[in-house]
Amino acid sequence: VKTHSLPLMRLIIIITSINQTLVAEFVLQGFSEIPQLQPFLFTAFLLLYLMALTGNLVIVMAICLDSNLHTPMYFFLANLAIIDIGCTSTVLPKLLENLVVEKKSISFNGCMTQLFFFSWFLGTELLLFTAMAYDRYVAICHPLHYSAMMNKMVCTFLVGSVWTTGTLSSSLQTGLMVRLTFCGPNQINHFLCEVPTLLLLSCTSTYLNDIMIVIADIYFGVVSFVLTMVSYGFIISNILKIRTTEGKKKAFSTCSSHLIVVTIYYTTITYTYMLPGSSSSMDNGKVVALLYTTVSPTLNPLIYTLRNKDFKTALKKLFPSVL
C-alpha cells in the first residue's frame, strides 16, 4: 500500500507546486482608484519631494559648514535630516513613477529592497527621537554638566547605536519576509512595500513575522515612546520650577520643535501599525503613511529652523545673497 501511494503523493506535490506559482512582481495599487487626480497628485508629491530634499540638504550643509552648530543638538538634527532624505527617497520616486505609467509594478527584489530601507529609516528615526529627547533633558535639567554628559564620545555612541539597531531590526524583518511564499494575488493595496500589507498576501504561515512585529512594536513604539515621554516629563517639571516667564519661554523653545515633531510622528505610526488591517483602515493607512514618508520630512526642516536664531544666522552665512 505504501509503495503504491508514493507516485500519488509525488503527483499531489507536483500539482500543488504548479498551482502555487511564485510571485515575481507586485502591483502597487497606490492611488489608482482615483485616476482623474493622478496628474494633480504627481505635481503635489513632486513638489513635496523637492522641498524635503532641499530643506534637509540645507540643514546638513549648514551644520557641517558652520562651526557654531557643532553641538550635540545639531549633530542629532543632522542625522534626522539624513534619515528624512533616505526615507522620502526610498518611497517617493517609485510613487511618482507609478502615477505616470500604466503598469504600476515592482519586482520582488525591488519590493524587498524598498522594505529593507524603509524599515531601516523608520526604526532608526524612532530611536533617534528618544536620543534627541534625552539630549534636551540633559540640557535643561543638568545644564552645568551638559558638556560632560553629552561629550563627543557619548553622542557618537548614541547615534551609532541608533543606526545599528535600526539596521539589525530591518535586516531581520526583511529576512523573515523573504522566506515567505507569495502565490498570488500580487496586488498591494498601498503605494509602498510595507510589512502589514505584504503579510496579507502570503500563502504560508506568518507566525514568526507576527512575533517579530509584536517585538518591534514594543521596542520601537512603546519603549522608545515611554523613554521619550519620561524625558519630557522631567523637562516640563523642571521648566515649571523656573520663576521668570522669560526663563520658561527660553527653556521651552529649545525643545518645543522636537516635541511637535515627535507627537505628529508617533500618532501616525501608531495608527498605521497598531490598528487592524481592515480594508477601511488600509485605505486610511495610505493617507497616514503619506504623513510620515512625505509631509513629515518636508515640514521637519521648517519646524526645527524657523524659530532657531542660531540656524538663521548659519543660513545667512551659507546664502548671503539670498537672505
N, C-alpha and C positions, 0 to 999 in steps of 0.2 A: 504494500500500500504506500509506504514511504517512497519507494523507488518511482512509482507511477505519479506521485504527487509533485516530484521535483520539476518536471517540464511545465506543469501547470503554474507553479509558483514563479518560475522564470518568466512565463508569459505574462502573468499579472504584474510583475515588476517592470517588464518592458512597456506594457500598456500604460502603467502609471507614469513612467518616465516620459512617455510620449505626450500624455495629457498635461503633465506639469512642465510645459516649456518655460525655460528660464527667461525672465525679462531682461532684454539687452538695453532697453532705454525706458525712461519715464516721460510722461507728458505732464508738464506743469500747466495746469488749467488757469491758474492765476486769476485774472480778471476777464477771462474770455466770455463770461456770461453777459458782459456789457460792452459789446464791440463798438457801439457808437461813441463811447467815451475814451476809447483807446488812444486816439490822437492827442486828446487833452491830457490823459494820464502820462503819455510818453513825454510831453513837454514839461509837465509838472515834476515828474520824477527825475528827468534830466537836469532841470534847474536845481532841484534839491541836492542831487548828487554833486554837481559842480560847486554848489555853495558849501556842502560838507567837506569836500576835498580842499577847497580854497581856505576855508576857515581853520580847519585842523592843521593844514600845512603851514599856515601863517603862525599858529601857536607854536609848533615845533621849531620853526625858523627863529622866531623871536626869542624863545627860551634858550636855544643853542647859541645865538649870537650876542645876547645881552648878558653880561656877567652879573648884573644886578638881579637877574632872575635865576641864578644858580643856587636855588634854595630847595629844601625838601618838598615844599608845597608845589612849586613849579616843576620839579622833577617828576612828581606823580602826575601832574597835569599833562606834561609832555607825553608820558606813557598812555594816558587816557586818550589823547589826540591820535596817537599811533593806532591804538585799538579801534577807535571810531573810523579811521581811514580804512583799516583792514576789514572791519565788519561791513561797512557800506559797500566796499569794493568787492566783497565776496558775493553780495546779493544783487545789487542794482544793475551791473552790466548785463546779466542774464535776463533780469526782469525787463530791461529796456529792449533787449533783442527780441524777447517773446511778444512784445507789444507791437512789433512791426513785421514779424514773419508769420507765415500761415502755420507752419509746423512748429509747435511750441514744445519741442522735445529736449531732453538732456540725457546723455549716455549714463549708463550705470556707474562707470568710473567717475564721470563728471559729477554725478549726484553725490557719490560718497566723498569726493574731494571737497565739494561745497559744504557737505555736512560736517566734515572734519574742521575746516577753517572757521565755519560759522560757530560751531560749538566751542572751539578754542577761544575765539574772541569774546563770545558771550560769557563763558565761565570766568575768563581772566578779568573781564570788566567788573563783574560782580565782586570778585575778591579784591580788586583794586579799590573799589568804593570803600571797602572795610579798612584797607590800609590808609586811605585818604582821611577817613573819619578819625582813625587813631592819631594821625598827624595833627589834625585840628584839635583833638583832645589834649595832646601834649602841649601844643602852642598856647592854648587858652588856660588850661588847668595847671600847667607846670612851666610857665614862661621862662623862669630863671634856669631851668635845667633843660630847656628845649634843644640847645646846641649839642649837649652831651647825649641826650636820649635819642635824638634824630640825627646822628652823625652820618657821614657818607657810607660807612660800612653797614649800619642798620638799614638805611634807605635802600642800598643795593641788595641786601638780603631780603627785604620785604618784597621788592619788585621782582627779584629773581624767583622767589618762592611762588609769587602770584602767577608768573608766566609758566613756570614749571608745572605747577598743579593744574593749570588750565590745559596744558599740553597732554599730561597724563590722562586726565579725565576725557578729553576729546578723543584721544587715541583708543581708549577703552570703549567709549560709546560707538565710535566708527567701526572698530574691530568686531564688536558684538553685532552690529548691523550687517556687516559684510558676510557673516556666517549664516545669515537667514536666507531662505529661499523665497524668491518672488516669482510666482507663476502667472500673475495677471489677476485682475486688471492692472494696468500700469498708469492709470490717471491719478495724479496727485492733486488733491483739491487745495492747492496753495501755489504761491509764486516762488517758493524755495524748497529745498530738500531739508526737512526738519524731522527730528526723531518721532514725535507723535503721529504725524501724517504717514510716515514710512511704515511704522509698525502696523497700521491699519491694512496695509497691502500685503503683508507677509502671509504665506500659506504654511508656515512652520511655527513651532512654539516660540513665543517671545518671552518666555518665563525669565530668562537671565536678563534680557533687556529691561523688563518691567522692574526687576530688582535694582538694576543699575539706575533707572530713572528715579526710584524712591531715594536711593542713597545720594544721588546728585541733587535732588530737590532739597533734601535735608541739609546737605553740606553747603551747596552754593546758594540755596534760597533761605532756609530757616536759620542756620548757624551764622552765615555771614550777615544776614539782616539783623539778627539779635545783637551780634557784636557791634554792628554799626549803630544801632539804636542805643545800646549801652553807652557807647562813646558820646553820643549826642545827649543822652540823659545827664551825664556828668557835665557836659559843656553848658547845657541850658541851666542846670543847677548853679554852676559857677557864675554864669552871666547874671542870674537873678541876684547874686550876692554883691554885684558891683553897685555902688551907691549912686554914681552920677549917670544921668541919662545918656550923655555923650559917650561915656565909657561903655555902656551897654550896647549902644549902636555900633561902636567901633569893633567890639568883640564879636557881635552877631554878624557884622558884614564880612568877617573873614571866613565864615562857614555857611552863610545863608545860601550861596550859589550851589555849593555841594549838596546841601540838604534838599533843595528844589529838584536837582537832577536825580538824586537817589530816590526820592518819593515817586517821581514820574516813572523811573526805570523799574523799580520793584513792583509797582502797580501793574504795569503792562506785562512783565514777566510772570507774575502770579496768575494773572488772568489767562495767559496762554498755556501755561504748563500745569496748572493745578485745577482747572475746570474739566469736566467730562468732555470727551471728543465727539459730541453730537454734531449733526450737520449744521445746526444754527450756530453753535459755539465755534465750529471750524470756520464758517464764513466770517463771523465776528473776529476770529483769530487773525484773519488776513489783515484786517484794518489795524488791529492791535500790534501785529508784527511790524507793520509799517512804522509805527511809533518808535520802536527801539532799533530798527535797521535803517531808517531814513530820517525821520523827524528829529530823533534824539541826537544823532551825530551832527545834524545841521544846527540845532539850537545850542548844543553844549558850548561851542566857541563864543557865542553871543552871551550866554548866561554867565560864563566864567570871566569874561573880559570887559563887559560894558561898565560895570561898577568898580573896576580894578584900576586904580591910579598908576600903579607900577607898570601894569601891562600897557596902558595907554601911552605912557612915556616910552616904553620899549618899541611900540608900533610907530611912534613919531620918529624915532631914530632909524627904524627899518625902512619907513616910507616917508622921508622928509618932504618930498614934493607933493605928496597926496594929502597928508594930514597936517 
